[in-house]
Amino acid sequence: MGIYHFIAIGGIGMSGLAKYLLEDGHTVSGSDIADSKYIKALRDLGANVTIGHKTENVPDNAIVVVSTAIRENNPELIRAKELGLKIYHRSDMLKEIAEQAQAGGKCFIGFSGTHGKTTTSGLCSYVLDKTGLEPSFVDGGIVPELHTNAQHKKGKYFVAELDESDGTIVKYNPDILVINNLEEDHLDFYKNGMSDIVKTFNTAISHSKKVIVNNDNSGVKLLSGDADYVAKNIEYSREGTIFDIYKKDELLTSIKIQLSGVHNVYNTLAVVSALTESGVDINKVKDYFYGFTGMGRRFQKVCELDGIEVYDDYAHHPTEIKATLNAASIKFGKEHIVAVFQPHRYTRLKALWNEFKHAFDEAGRIIVTDVYAASEDKIEGITGEHFASDLRGAEYLSGDMREVAKKLLPSLKKGDIVIGLGAGTITALGKELESLELV
């Protein structure tokens, strides 16, 4: 058994890897700048976690795991180098876990793409688990019904979300690689835009035994040919979505999900395709799809305030925002939707400014907050205030999320559906609104 030390162990991705290793019998320690529910769960499994990054936290015989966010001046990283320890990027750790799973006879299903990889990996994990197939998985979010983002079990399936943001997707060798879609994003890394993204995914494809792609997506069409699995006869309602799935023009199954929006039809189709190609009889497991309510921070209801419902959504790219608002308008009606958008990263807002301007058509009211920098330096002229002024009908609310909530709450009315959109501190909007109402 190995000994592993995670620097910044509390993040959703790092905590999942740590949990998997603990359940597999390894020794795990780690550190982070603040406590969290993820850290508590790891401590309950036996992890030794310290708050604060200090040189003395690093065991002298551990493999040290870091994420892209860890800078070279981190004292624990410096200490690990002084000790001559192996240092793994989190993608190296996931690669090692996946290879060990495959060596043990598991089928490795990896979900990737610009959008939807957290939902598809979570849905796949959920269905396999509820079916009793005891999957192992490392997902990019909490599966609400399973109350975890990772687990190590005895079944023959290993499911993982494969991140493309820093190009590390080329490290893996999945038995089945699912590519949900491809669009321009993470342009701080992909300097040449779509050409670099396509090049990276072509490399990932060359490492995969079988590839499943969404051929309705224009970016994916740069990679692939015909589609074998197709959704037809789609019916949307407030209760969910019903549709038929055809494989090579023959009806495979009819399925019902409680999720709304065409993007969730694609997500379901991706999982059905992957499971079928991996040998699962989809007609024996299809009923479990309806029990899936979505991943944490994916159109997740966080509170209700006197007839006002508040949702949290991780969408921070124009296509993701469109998809979330489309699903919300189907369910509640456009006139009730109050979209509160926190732009995530100056570079993304600058690169996709015009695309963001067309992402809010399904919102009845649009609020824009200050940009969440995510460690980036400011870019002159790229601000939430400027974007709001350039977006017809949008309002700008300044300050931290507490201040935004204070300014927003008096203007809300019964029947409003407030949706916080972004990958930063916007996730606290519901909590702040709820605490203000109690005052």
N, C-alpha and C positions, 0 to 999 in steps of 0.2 A: 504494500500500500504506500501511496505517495504522501508527501507533506507539501502543502500549498499555502502561500500567503498572498492575499488579494489586497492591492492598494486601491482604495475606493470601492470597498466590497458591497456597499449599500445600493448601488445603482441597479436598475431592473435587469440589465444584461449580466452584470458581474455576479449579482446575488443568485441568479439562476444557475450559473456555472458552479458556484460554491455549493449550493444546495444539492446539485446532482452529485458532486464529488463526495459530499458528506454521506449521502444515502448509499453511495458505492463503497463506503468504508474507509475513505481517505481522511487524513488529518488536515483541517483547514483553520487558518487564522486570517485576520484581516484588520483593516482600519478604514475609518471614514471621518469626515469632518463633523457629521451630526448623526444622532441616533435615528432609527426609523423602524417601521413595522417589518421591513425586510430583514434588518439586522436582528431584531428580536427573534424572528423565525429561524435564523441561522444559529443564534445562540441556543435556542431550544433543541437544535439538532447536535449541539456540541462544539460549535465554532467558538474560538477565542477572538472576540472582536474588540478593538480599542478605538475610542473616539479621539481623533487627533492623529496626525501623521508625525511619527517620531522614529528616529533611527533604531531605538531599542525594541521597536515592535517586530523587527524583521528576524525570524529564526535563522540560524546560521547553516541550516541544512534543507531549506525549502526551495521549491520552484516559485518564483515571484510572478504574479499575474497582474498586468496593467491594461488599461484601456487607452484609446487614443487621447483622451482628455488629460492624462497624467503627463506633466511637464518634466523636463530634464532636471530641474532644480528641486524636485520633490525629495525630501530627506530620506525617505525609505527607498526610493529608486537609487539614489546615490549610494546608500549603504549596501544595497544588493549588489551593485557593481563592485564596490570595494571588497565584498566577500567572494566575488567571482561566481555568484549564483546564476543559475539559468533564469532568464527573464522571458516570459511568454506574453505576447499581446493576447487579449481575450480571444481573438480569432484562432490563435495557435492552440489555446486551451480547448476551444470547441472542436477544432480539427482533431486533436488527440482523443477527446471523448468520443467523437464520431467514429474514428478509426478503430478504437477499442470495441465499440458497439458492433461495428461490421465484422470485426475479427471474431466476435462472439456469436455471429450468425444473424444479427439484426439487419433489417432492411432500412437503410438511411433515406428518409424523404426530406428534402430540403426545400423550403419555400423562400422565394426571392422576388425581386422587382422593386420598382419605385414606391408603389403603394400596395397595401393589402397583405403584406407578408406576415404581420403579427396576427391579423384576423384569420388568415388561412392556416397558419401553423397551429393556432389555438383551436380552431374548429376541428382540424384533423386530429389533434391530440384528444380533444373532448369526445369526439365520436368513437375513437378507438378505446378510450378509457371506459366510457359508458357501455360499450359493447362487451366489455370484460376481457379485452385483448391485452391488457396490462402494458400499454406503451411506455417507453422512456421518451422524455422530451425536454428540450430547452427552448422555450418560446420568449418572445420579446415583450410579453405583457402577462398580467395575471388572468388566467381563465377563471371567471367568477364562480362558476359551478364547481370547479375543482380547487379553488382557493390557492392556487400556486402557479408559478411560471416555469416550474421544472420538476421532474421526478425521475427516479431510476427504478425501473421495474423489470420483471422477468420476460415480458412478451417479446415478440420477434420484430417489433417496429421501434425505430428511433426517429423522432420528428424534431426538426430544428428550423428556426428562422435564420436565414443567412443574410447578413447585412452587406449591402453594396456600397455604403456611403464612402468608405475609404479604400475600396478596391480589393478588400481581403476575401471577397467571395471566390476568388480564383484559387484559394487554398484547399477547397473541399473537393471530395470525390463521391458525391451522393449516388445512390442507386437510382433515385428519381429526383430530378431537379425541376421544380415548378417555377416558371417565370410569369408572374401575374401581369406585368406591364412594364414599359420603359418610357421614361420621360426625362427631360433635363432637370436635374436637381443635384445638390452637392457640388455646385460648380466651383467651389473653393478647391476641391480635389480634382474634378474632371475639367481641366482647364480648357480643353477643346470641345466641351459640350457633348453632344450626342455621339460624335464619332469616337470619343474616348469611352463613353458608356457602352456602346455596341462592341468595341474592341474587347473590353473587360468581360462582357457577358459571353462573347464568342469563345474566349479562353475558358470561362467557367463551363460552358457547354461541352468543350472538348474533354473535360475531366469527368463528365457525368455519363452513367450507363444509359439512362433514358431521360428525355427532356419533354416536359409538358408546358405549352405556352398558350397565352391568350392571344389568338390571332386576330381578334377584333381591334387590338391596340396598334396604333400606327408605328410606335417605336419597336414593338415586337416583330412587326412585319419585316423589319430590316434583318431579322435573324432567321425566319422560318417559313414553312410552307403551309399546307392545308390543315384545317382543324378536324380532328376525329370526333370530338365531343361538342354537342351544340345544345343550347337551351332554347325551347320553343314554347309557345302558348303561355306566355308569362302573364299572370294576373296579380296586380298589386291591390292591397287593401290596408286599412288601419290595423288589421289583425296579423298581417304578414304578407308573404309572397308564395304563390303556387306556380310551378312550372314543370314541364316535361324535359327530360334529358335524353338526347339521342346519341348513339354511338354509331358512326358510319351509316347514318340514315335509318338505323333501327332503334325503336324505342327501348331505352335501357331501364328507365324508371320514371316515376312521377314523384315529386318531392315538395314538401311544404316547410318553409322556414318562418320564424317570427320576425326576421330582420327585413327592413325596407330598403329600397333603392336598387338600381341596376347593378351597382358595384358589388352588392351582396349576392346577386345572381351569379356574377363572375366568380366571386370568392367560393361560393358553394360548388359551382361547376369545376373549379380547380381542384377542390378536395375530393369530389366524387371521381374525377379523372385519376387522381393520384392513388386513391384507395383501390379503384378498379384495376389499375395497371399493376398494383402491388399484390393483387390476388384476393382482395376482400370482395365478397358477394354483397354488392351495394344494396340489394333488396332486403338483405337481412339486417342492415344497419341504418337504413334511411330514416326510420322513425326517430332516431336520436338527434337528427339535425334540428328538429323543431325545438328541442330543449335548450339549444345554445342561444344565449341572450347577447352575445358579443363580448369582446375583450374589454378589460379595464381601460378607461379613457377613450373608448370608441363609442361615441354617442351614449355615454353612461349617465343615467339619471343620478344626481348627487343629492338633491333635496327638493322640497316643495314648500313654498312660502305663500300661504293664504291664496291658493289657486294659481300661483305662478310656479311653473316647473323649471328647474335649472339642470342643464346637462353639461357634461364635460367631454370634449372631443380633442384628440391629439392632432387633428388635421392642421398641417402647417404648409401645405403646398396647394396651389390653386385647384388642381384636380381633386385632391382630397376634400377641400372645402366645398367644391361643387357637389361632390357625391354625398357628403353629410347633409348639406342643406336640401338637396333633392329628396333624400330619404325623409327628412323632417317635414318638408312641405307635403309629401304624400300622406304622411301620418297625421299631421296637425293642421295643414293649411298654411300657405305662405304668409297670410296676413298676421298670423300669431307668432311668427319667428323673429326673435331678437338675437342677431348674430353679434357676438362680442369677440373681435379679432385682435389677437396680440401677435404682430409680425415676429417671426423667429429668424434671427440673424439679419444683419444689414446686407450681407452679400446676396442672400436669397431674395430679399425684398427688391434690391436693385436689379438683379438679373431677371426677375419674373414680374416686374412692376405691372406691365400691361395685362399679363395673364391674371394677376390678382384682381385687377380692376373688373374683370368679367366673371369673377368667381362667386359673386354674392347675389345673383339674379333671383334666387329663391328665398331671399330674406325680406321680411316686411320692414325691418329696421336694422341699420348697420352701425355698430360702434367700433371705433379703432382706438387701441391703446398705444402706449409707447412701445418701441421695439425691444424685444428680449435679445440681448446681445450675444448670449452664449459664448462669452469670452472674446468676442470679436471687438475690434476698434470701431468707433463710429465712422460713418461715411457721410461727408457733407451733402446735405440736401435729402438724405434718405432717412426720413423720420415718420413716425406714426401720424403726426399732425399734418405733414405734407401729403402723405398718402390719403388721409381722410379728406383733405381739401380737393384732391384730384378724383375722388370717388363720389359720384353724384349721390346726394342724399345722405352721405355718411356723417356721423358725429365723432368728434375726437374727445376722449377723456384721458387726462394726464395723471401721472402719479403711479404709486405702487398699487397692487391689487386691492388693498384696503381702501385707498382713496378712490379707485375706480368704482368699487362697490358702493361707497358712500354717495357718490355722484349719480350712480345708476338707479339705486333702489327707489328713490322718490318718484321716478318717472315710469316705473313698471305698474302694470295693471293685471287684474285677474284674467286668466286665459293666455297670458304671455308664455311663450316657450323660449327661455333664455339659453343660448348655446355658447359656451366659451370655446373658442377655437385657437389652438396653438400648442406648441411643445414646451412652453416655458412656465412661468408662474401663474398663467391664466388658470391652471388647474385648481388654484385656491379660490377662484371667484365664488363658487357655490358656498364654500365654508365661510367666506367673508360676508356674503349676503345673508346667510343664515344667522351669523353672530350679531349682525346689525339689527335684524328683525327682533331678536330676543332682548335687545337693550331697552 
